[in-house]
Amino acid sequence: MHTSSGFFLMGLHRLFDLIHKKFFFFLILAYVLAALFPETGLELRDITLFHWNLLGVREEITFPIFQLFILLFNGGFGVKIRDFITQLSKPLPLILGVFFNFIVPCLFVSLYWLISSPWHNPKERYDLFVGLILIIAMPIAGSTIGWSQNSNANIPLSLGLVFFSTFLSPLFTPMIFQAAKFLGGSYEPELFGHISHQINSQFLILDIVIPSFLGMFARLISGNVLYEKVIRLIKPLNEINLLVLIYSNAATALPFIIHKPDTDFFLLIGIVVFLLCLIRFHAGQWIGSLFHFGEPTKRSLIYALGMNNNGMGLVLSNAVVGNQPSIILPIILYNLFQQIMAAAFYSSWTKKDNLLGTSKEGSTVIKGKQLTQKFKNYGSVNPP
């Protein structure tokens, strides 16, 4: 019995390790399965686990909403309060990151709406607009912390950016929806009215902020020893949870591409979404260079401005617009593109760090001042 359980645990550990090391492969696999075998994903979306009344609000907790709760709780559980407080003593990168994460994508989507007026199909143009709004209205992805840990970045800054963008989402998200309703004019104004009604500040506090705070509170009371034990299980389960979430939501959109191909519209979605992703990633780089931040801070800004919580975006989009593939598809593609961009930057930095002899020891891989000094000597960046 002992032997069989030992083999089972060893096999489970190897599976978790494989998913972690080959996450991008499994991400692509989730998309392929959603396109070819969507039935299971659609069934998962229809599962209602329970109902609850909280603060006078009755809410139906579906399986995707529960998955979102787990993602946000685990994200909060990864926040080390001491590191978070340390970052508050140097608030400029934090303020700039949150501000430009709001401004840059809003400007891009506004520009898209203005220059896309000649597009031959108004509904396609508007559906892509709605999809873009649902992308940019989401807070910074919690996965940026993991990328920062692996890339010699400023981890306390990444924690602060994820926390504050999530904490401020009840303010920023309704503002973005109202601006989109105004910008979209008379074309289906009731759609954004419906979205604003569904994803209001009360909803965001209950389903976004509270799970994040509960995770932070759990981290605070767990202590370092228990945390180190639990986090080994949380990380792989979080990755599996995200893959299932992506599969179940992609199942509503990707079969649409196969059965009802619309080449010019899909090409438009791909180009616009890729440009949004590309500009956001490089905006972090430009801001870091403009304000002469050190290399670790610049890397955190690049990840933060480029990566949105699209797991949350997928759940909310399905909740408020239902089965509308042309709206959900941009969110699915952005999630794919942001993983590709993050991996590309990570690969570039790894080569550069190896060239400079960067150590990979310690929780932040290398202290920010040491890394900045290496890049200063190399002549590629100014110190903070």
Sequence and secondary structure as in RCSB ss.txt:
>XXXX:A:sequence
MHTSSGFFLMGLHRLFDLIHKKFFFFLILAYVLAALFPETGLELRDITLFHWNLLGVREEITFPIFQLFILLFNG
GFGVKIRDFITQLSKPLPLILGVFFNFIVPCLFVSLYWLISSPWHNPKERYDLFVGLILIIAMPIAGSTIGWSQN
SNANIPLSLGLVFFSTFLSPLFTPMIFQAAKFLGGSYEPELFGHISHQINSQFLILDIVIPSFLGMFARLISGNV
LYEKVIRLIKPLNEINLLVLIYSNAATALPFIIHKPDTDFFLLIGIVVFLLCLIRFHAGQWIGSLFHFGEPTKRS
LIYALGMNNNGMGLVLSNAVVGNQPSIILPIILYNLFQQIMAAAFYSSWTKKDNLLGTSKEGSTVIKGKQLTQKF
KNYGSVNPP
>XXXX:A:secstr
 HHHHHHHHHHHHHHHHHHHHTHHHHHHHHHHHHHH  HHHHHHHT EEEEEEETTEEEEEEHHHHHHHHHHHHH
HHT  HHHHHHHHTS HHHHHHHHHHHHHHHHHHHHHHHHTTT S HHHHHHHHHHHHHHHTS B THHHHHHHH
TT  HHHHHHHHHHHHHTHHHHHHHHHHHHHHHHTTSSHHHHHHHHHHS HHHHIIIIIHHHHHHHHHHHHHHHH
HHHHHHHHHHHHHHHHHHHHHHHHHTTTHHHHHHS  HHHHHHHHHHHHHHHHHHHHHHHHHHHHTT  HHHHHH
HHHHHH B HHHHHHHHHHHH S HHHHHHHHHHHHHHHHHHHHHHHHHHHHHHHHT    STTSS HHHHHHHH
HHHTS    
